[in-house]
Each structure stands twice: as structure tokens, then as C-alpha cells.
Amino acid sequence: MPQRKSKTKPPSSQPRHSSFLAADTSAPASIVRIGPAGWSYPDWAGYVYPSRRAKGFHEATYLAEFFDTIEINTSFYQPLRPEHAAQWLDRVAANPRFVFTAKLWQRFTHDVQSMSSSSAAEEERAVRAGFDVLRAAKKLGAVLLQFPFSFHRTAETIAYLSALIRRFGDYPLVVEVRHGSWDSPETLEFLRDLGVSFCNIDQPIIGRSLGPSAQTTSAVGYVRLHGRRYDTWFTDDETIPAHERYNYLYTAEELAPWVTRVRKVTERARETFVITNNHFQGKAVVNALQLINILKGSKVKVPEPLRRQYPQLEEIADAPPTEPLLFPMGKGSKDGTK
């Protein structure tokens, strides 16, 4: 997204929460947390997680051994229950650096009539009940407002987004838009004026899809990588499984420009989250580990099942495998690259 001087100043009457003022560009580089989107995927058994799990095994506990963040996906489909939030806090407690991010319920991002409905206040309370448990524990790094490709930039959608930000503006908000109509200096100034973060995304560029960027409009930097499955991203073919949309493994060459963008984001943000959403068969975990290795310049702990499926992880692993690999390093990889 180009950075140009806007001729139109967005309304200054909107309240800006003091906790989310734009980051000082002279501040030190931000904390960087890298991790996958979600953890509850059946196809991760034998890839990310052991095929046979010990008693008391929990996915979040396991992932917190390798990552300092996970983006909660379930809150997109229904409000996060407070008791579940409390349980998840306990599950990741062994990693004191760990911070969740969470997606806002799709009722507010995919139904533009939601805030004018008679149940809107009750639905807001339900959303807040779970988020507030995480926030009280200082473990809610960001709340993602993920809008669909059909959410174009118009006067009406800007007004809707403004109202939604006012409604949930006491949280550290991140706005993800996917349509190219939002590619404008006015969009960035609008978010910056409200102290809300812009989500930099990687997605298949089809038609007017929003392209890659390295923008920072608040103290929180945010990057999401969705993969590049051009053939399934917008498909209406019901015979194609939904997971195929995210069945993509980034190559080192494809990750390299994003490493540069993430570093640019960290120059302006206090805390930066990099989320990999190409989740099928653990590909998000593979790429997240590779990004940690590159951005932090150190070897990483690698899940044993994953290193057997993706032997290329051997070169960044901080310890030898507990069992001999079935294939020599770099051979037999189920990389899924299209």
C-alpha cells in the first residue's frame, strides 16, 4: 500500500483511546510474537501433534512450548466463553511470554445490520465476557476485526467501521480488509486517527484483492499470511474441501519479502504479531518456525511429528531428532507447494 500525503483529514471528533496511540518512531524495535492461527485442526494429528496423546494433553499447552502467541479462531464463530478463556490461560501459563490474539465474532464483521439489531447489546456483552478474562490477565494482545473481500470502501462501510471501533475501542483493535478499495492514504489516516492497527496480509491477488504492505497505524503491528492458493481462494466448487483454501507452504523465497516487511513494521510498533493462517497439515506451523528462525536469528524448537513430515526443518532445529528421520534432510517433504 503506497504512503502518500492525504488531502483529506478524517474527522477528529472520534475518541482515541490513550492506550493505543500511534507508536513513537524513535522507540526501540518492538517485541515480535509469531504463531499460527488456531490450534484445533483434525489434520494436525500426526503432523503437529503426536498421533497418540498422553493423558491431559492440550493443544494450546503443546503449542506454547514453541510459540509466544496463537490467534484464537473460535471467537470468530461464536463468543468466547469466560470459562474457556480461563482454562486456556492456565494451559499456556508455563510460557510467561505467551499472549493471545483473538478474532471478533463474525456477527459484527460479516453482518452489517448487526449493530442496529435489538440483540446487539446482548451480543456485545457475550463477546466481552470472554475477552475480558484474557485482558484482565494481560494476555490479550489484539482483537482482530476480519472483514470479507465483499466489504468495499464506501461512505457506508466507513461509517459502519467507525461505529464498530467506537463500540470495541477499549481493546487493542486490528482491522483486516481484503478489497483493494481500501488501498488509500485516507484509510491509513482514518485508522491512525483512531489508534487502530492496520492488518498487513498476504493473500492470492485476484482482481481487486488488497496487495502486500508493511503499514503500522498504532502501537500494535499485525501481519497475517493466508497462503497463495489461487485455484481455491474464491472457489464455489462444493466438491473441494474447505481446508484446500489454506493448503499452501511458503517457500524461503516467498517468505523473504515478508521478513523485510515485518522488520519495517517493528520499527514503528511496540509489539508486533505475525500470524500464519495456511494451516492445513501444519504448514502454518512450519512457516511460523521458519520466520522465528530468520527474524530472531536463532535455532528453534521443532515438534517431533512435524520434523518427520517436513525434514527441511532439520536445518533450523535446535536439537537433533529423538528418532531417526525416514528420509534424508530435504527429501520426502510433504510441502504442498502449488
C-alpha positions as CSV (number, residue, x, y, z in Angstrom):
1,M,0.0,0.0,0.0
2,P,1.6,3.3,-1.0
3,Q,2.2,6.0,1.5
4,R,1.1,9.4,0.2
5,K,0.1,12.5,1.8
6,S,-3.7,12.7,2.2
7,K,-5.5,15.8,1.3
8,T,-8.5,14.9,3.4
9,K,-8.2,14.8,7.2
10,P,-10.6,12.3,8.8
11,P,-12.9,13.6,11.5
12,S,-11.1,14.4,14.7
13,S,-14.2,14.1,16.8
14,Q,-13.7,10.3,17.1
15,P,-12.3,9.3,20.5
16,R,-8.8,7.9,20.6
17,H,-8.1,5.6,23.5
18,S,-5.0,6.7,25.3
19,S,-3.6,3.1,25.4
20,F,-3.5,2.8,21.7
21,L,-1.8,6.0,20.5
22,A,0.4,5.6,17.4
23,A,3.9,4.3,18.3
24,D,6.8,6.7,18.6
25,T,9.0,6.1,15.6
26,S,12.1,6.7,17.8
27,A,11.1,3.8,20.2
28,P,13.2,0.6,20.2
29,A,12.2,-2.2,17.9
30,S,9.0,-3.9,19.1
31,I,8.6,-7.3,20.7
32,V,7.8,-9.8,17.9
33,R,5.4,-12.7,18.5
34,I,5.0,-15.3,15.8
35,G,2.5,-18.1,15.8
36,P,-0.3,-19.9,14.0
37,A,-4.0,-19.1,13.6
38,G,-5.9,-21.5,15.8
39,W,-5.0,-24.9,17.1
40,S,-8.0,-27.2,16.7
41,Y,-7.5,-28.9,13.4
42,P,-8.1,-32.7,13.0
43,D,-5.5,-32.9,10.2
44,W,-2.8,-31.7,12.6
45,A,-2.8,-35.2,14.3
46,G,0.5,-36.9,13.3
47,Y,1.7,-33.6,11.7
48,V,1.9,-31.1,14.5
49,Y,0.6,-33.2,17.4
50,P,1.6,-36.7,18.4
51,S,-0.7,-39.3,16.9
52,R,-1.1,-40.8,20.4
53,R,-1.5,-38.2,23.0
54,A,-0.7,-38.5,26.7
55,K,-3.4,-38.1,29.3
56,G,-4.2,-34.4,29.9
57,F,-2.7,-33.4,26.5
58,H,-3.9,-30.0,25.3
59,E,-3.1,-28.4,22.0
60,A,-2.5,-24.9,23.4
61,T,-0.2,-26.1,26.1
62,Y,1.8,-28.0,23.5
63,L,2.0,-25.1,21.0
64,A,3.1,-22.7,23.8
65,E,6.3,-24.7,24.0
66,F,7.1,-23.4,20.5
67,F,5.3,-20.1,20.2
68,D,4.7,-16.9,22.1
69,T,1.3,-16.3,20.5
70,I,-1.7,-18.1,18.9
71,E,-4.6,-16.3,17.2
72,I,-7.9,-17.6,18.7
73,N,-10.2,-18.6,15.8
74,T,-13.2,-20.0,17.7
75,S,-14.1,-16.5,18.8
76,F,-14.9,-15.7,15.2
77,Y,-17.7,-18.3,15.1
78,Q,-19.2,-17.7,18.5
79,P,-18.3,-15.6,21.5
80,L,-15.5,-16.9,23.7
81,R,-16.9,-18.4,26.9
82,P,-15.2,-16.9,30.0
83,E,-14.6,-20.4,31.5
84,H,-12.8,-21.5,28.3
85,A,-10.7,-18.3,28.3
86,A,-9.7,-19.0,32.0
87,Q,-8.8,-22.6,31.1
88,W,-6.7,-21.5,28.2
89,L,-4.8,-19.1,30.4
90,D,-3.9,-22.0,32.6
91,R,-2.9,-24.1,29.6
92,V,-0.3,-21.6,28.5
93,A,0.9,-20.4,31.9
94,A,4.2,-22.3,31.6
95,N,5.3,-19.8,28.9
96,P,5.3,-16.3,30.7
97,R,5.9,-14.6,27.3
98,F,2.8,-16.0,25.8
99,V,0.0,-13.6,24.7
100,F,-3.2,-14.5,22.8
101,T,-4.8,-12.5,20.0
102,A,-8.4,-13.2,19.1
103,K,-10.8,-12.6,16.2
104,L,-14.0,-10.7,16.8
105,W,-17.3,-12.6,16.4
106,Q,-18.3,-12.6,12.7
107,R,-21.7,-11.3,13.7
108,F,-20.1,-7.9,13.8
109,T,-17.9,-8.1,10.8
110,H,-19.9,-10.1,8.3
111,D,-23.4,-8.8,9.1
112,V,-23.6,-5.0,8.7
113,Q,-27.0,-4.9,10.2
114,S,-25.8,-6.4,13.5
115,M,-25.2,-3.2,15.4
116,S,-28.7,-1.9,14.7
117,S,-30.4,-5.1,15.8
118,S,-32.3,-5.4,19.1
119,S,-29.9,-8.0,20.3
120,A,-26.7,-6.1,19.6
121,A,-26.1,-5.0,23.2
122,E,-26.5,-8.6,24.5
123,E,-24.2,-9.9,21.8
124,E,-21.6,-7.3,22.7
125,R,-21.8,-8.4,26.4
126,A,-21.2,-12.0,25.3
127,V,-18.2,-11.1,23.3
128,R,-16.7,-9.0,26.1
129,A,-17.2,-11.7,28.7
130,G,-14.6,-13.9,27.2
131,F,-12.2,-11.2,26.0
132,D,-12.2,-9.5,29.4
133,V,-10.9,-12.6,31.1
134,L,-7.9,-12.6,28.8
135,R,-7.4,-8.8,29.1
136,A,-7.6,-8.9,32.9
137,A,-4.7,-11.4,32.9
138,K,-2.8,-9.1,30.4
139,K,-2.8,-11.9,27.9
140,L,-5.0,-10.2,25.1
141,G,-2.5,-8.7,22.7
142,A,-5.0,-7.7,20.0
143,V,-8.6,-8.2,18.8
144,L,-8.8,-8.8,15.0
145,L,-11.8,-7.3,13.1
146,Q,-11.6,-9.5,10.0
147,F,-13.8,-8.3,7.1
148,P,-14.5,-10.2,3.9
149,F,-13.5,-9.3,0.4
150,S,-17.0,-8.1,-0.2
151,F,-16.5,-5.3,2.4
152,H,-15.5,-2.5,0.0
153,R,-14.6,1.0,1.0
154,T,-17.7,3.2,0.7
155,A,-19.2,6.0,2.8
156,E,-21.5,3.4,4.4
157,T,-18.8,0.9,5.3
158,I,-16.5,3.7,6.7
159,A,-19.4,4.8,8.9
160,Y,-20.1,1.2,10.0
161,L,-16.4,0.6,10.8
162,S,-16.2,3.8,12.7
163,A,-19.2,2.7,14.9
164,L,-17.7,-0.7,15.4
165,I,-14.4,0.7,16.5
166,R,-16.2,3.0,19.0
167,R,-18.1,0.0,20.3
168,F,-15.0,-2.1,21.0
169,G,-12.4,0.7,21.1
170,D,-11.2,-0.1,24.6
171,Y,-9.5,-3.2,23.2
172,P,-6.3,-3.1,21.1
173,L,-8.1,-3.4,17.7
174,V,-6.7,-4.6,14.4
175,V,-8.6,-4.1,11.2
176,E,-8.2,-6.6,8.3
177,V,-9.7,-5.7,5.0
178,R,-9.1,-7.6,1.8
179,H,-10.5,-5.5,-1.0
180,G,-8.2,-3.1,-2.9
181,S,-10.6,-0.2,-2.5
182,W,-9.1,0.3,1.0
183,D,-5.7,0.9,-0.5
184,S,-5.5,4.6,0.1
185,P,-3.8,7.1,2.4
186,E,-7.2,8.1,3.7
187,T,-7.7,4.5,5.1
188,L,-4.4,4.7,6.9
189,E,-5.1,8.1,8.4
190,F,-8.6,7.1,9.4
191,L,-7.2,4.1,11.4
192,R,-4.2,6.1,12.7
193,D,-6.6,8.8,14.0
194,L,-8.5,6.2,16.0
195,G,-5.4,4.5,17.2
196,V,-6.4,1.2,15.5
197,S,-3.9,-1.1,13.8
198,F,-3.9,-2.0,10.0
199,C,-3.5,-5.7,9.3
200,N,-0.9,-6.4,6.6
201,I,-1.9,-9.5,4.7
202,D,-0.6,-12.0,2.2
203,Q,-3.4,-13.5,0.0
204,P,-3.9,-14.6,-3.6
205,I,-4.0,-11.4,-5.7
206,I,-7.1,-11.9,-7.8
207,G,-8.9,-9.0,-9.3
208,R,-9.0,-6.1,-6.8
209,S,-7.5,-8.0,-3.9
210,L,-5.5,-5.9,-1.5
211,G,-1.8,-6.4,-2.0
212,P,1.1,-6.9,0.4
213,S,2.0,-4.0,2.7
214,A,4.1,-3.0,5.7
215,Q,1.9,-0.5,7.4
216,T,1.7,0.5,11.1
217,T,-1.1,2.7,12.3
218,S,-1.0,2.1,16.1
219,A,1.3,0.7,18.8
220,V,0.4,-2.8,17.6
221,G,1.8,-4.2,14.4
222,Y,0.0,-7.1,12.7
223,V,0.7,-9.4,9.8
224,R,-1.3,-12.4,8.6
225,L,-0.2,-14.8,5.9
226,H,-3.1,-16.8,4.3
227,G,-1.2,-18.7,1.6
228,R,-1.5,-18.3,-2.1
229,R,-3.9,-21.0,-3.3
230,Y,-5.2,-19.1,-6.3
231,D,-7.2,-22.1,-7.5
232,T,-9.3,-22.4,-4.3
233,W,-9.4,-19.0,-2.7
234,F,-12.7,-17.9,-4.2
235,T,-14.0,-21.2,-5.4
236,D,-17.7,-22.1,-5.3
237,D,-17.0,-25.8,-6.1
238,E,-18.6,-27.7,-3.2
239,T,-16.6,-30.8,-4.1
240,I,-13.3,-29.1,-3.0
241,P,-12.7,-29.4,0.8
242,A,-12.7,-26.1,2.7
243,H,-9.2,-26.8,4.0
244,E,-7.8,-26.7,0.5
245,R,-8.1,-22.9,0.7
246,Y,-5.3,-23.0,3.2
247,N,-3.2,-25.9,1.8
248,Y,-0.1,-23.9,0.9
249,L,3.5,-23.9,2.1
250,Y,5.5,-20.7,1.6
251,T,9.0,-21.2,0.2
252,A,12.0,-19.4,1.6
253,E,12.0,-17.1,-1.4
254,E,8.3,-16.2,-0.8
255,L,9.0,-15.6,2.9
256,A,11.9,-13.3,2.3
257,P,9.9,-10.2,1.3
258,W,7.7,-10.7,4.3
259,V,10.7,-10.8,6.6
260,T,11.6,-7.3,5.2
261,R,8.1,-6.1,5.7
262,V,7.9,-7.4,9.3
263,R,11.1,-5.7,10.2
264,K,9.7,-2.5,8.8
265,V,6.6,-2.9,10.9
266,T,8.6,-3.5,14.0
267,E,10.4,-0.2,13.5
268,R,7.1,1.7,14.3
269,A,5.2,-0.7,16.6
270,R,5.8,-1.5,20.3
271,E,4.5,-5.1,19.8
272,T,4.2,-7.0,16.5
273,F,2.2,-10.1,15.8
274,V,2.9,-12.3,12.8
275,I,0.1,-14.9,12.3
276,T,0.3,-17.8,9.8
277,N,-3.1,-19.0,8.6
278,N,-2.0,-21.5,6.0
279,H,-2.9,-24.2,8.4
280,F,-3.6,-27.4,6.5
281,Q,-1.4,-30.3,7.7
282,G,0.6,-28.0,9.9
283,K,2.0,-25.8,7.1
284,A,1.3,-22.7,9.2
285,V,3.5,-24.1,12.0
286,V,6.3,-24.9,9.6
287,N,6.3,-21.3,8.2
288,A,6.0,-19.8,11.6
289,L,9.0,-21.7,12.9
290,Q,11.0,-20.6,9.8
291,L,10.0,-17.0,10.4
292,I,11.1,-17.1,14.0
293,N,14.4,-18.6,12.9
294,I,15.0,-15.8,10.4
295,L,13.7,-12.9,12.4
296,K,15.3,-13.8,15.7
297,G,18.4,-15.3,14.2
298,S,18.4,-18.5,16.3
299,K,17.6,-22.1,16.1
300,V,14.1,-23.1,17.1
301,K,12.5,-26.0,19.0
302,V,10.6,-28.1,16.5
303,P,7.7,-30.5,17.2
304,E,8.9,-34.1,16.6
305,P,5.9,-35.1,14.4
306,L,6.4,-32.1,12.3
307,R,10.1,-32.6,11.6
308,R,9.3,-36.1,10.4
309,Q,6.7,-34.7,7.9
310,Y,8.9,-31.7,6.9
311,P,12.5,-32.8,7.1
312,Q,13.6,-29.3,5.8
313,L,13.0,-28.2,9.4
314,E,16.2,-30.0,10.5
315,E,18.4,-27.2,9.4
316,I,16.7,-24.8,11.8
317,A,16.1,-27.2,14.7
318,D,17.9,-26.5,18.0
319,A,18.3,-30.2,18.8
320,P,18.6,-33.5,16.9
321,P,15.5,-35.6,16.4
322,T,14.6,-38.1,19.1
323,E,14.2,-40.7,16.4
324,P,16.0,-41.2,13.0
325,L,14.2,-39.5,10.1
326,L,12.6,-41.7,7.5
327,F,14.1,-39.5,4.7
328,P,17.4,-37.7,4.4
329,M,17.2,-33.9,5.0
330,G,15.3,-32.2,2.2
331,K,13.8,-35.4,0.8
332,G,10.3,-36.7,1.0
333,S,8.9,-33.4,2.2
334,K,5.1,-33.1,2.0
335,D,5.4,-29.4,1.3
336,G,2.1,-29.0,-0.6
337,T,3.5,-26.1,-2.6
338,K,1.3,-25.3,-5.6
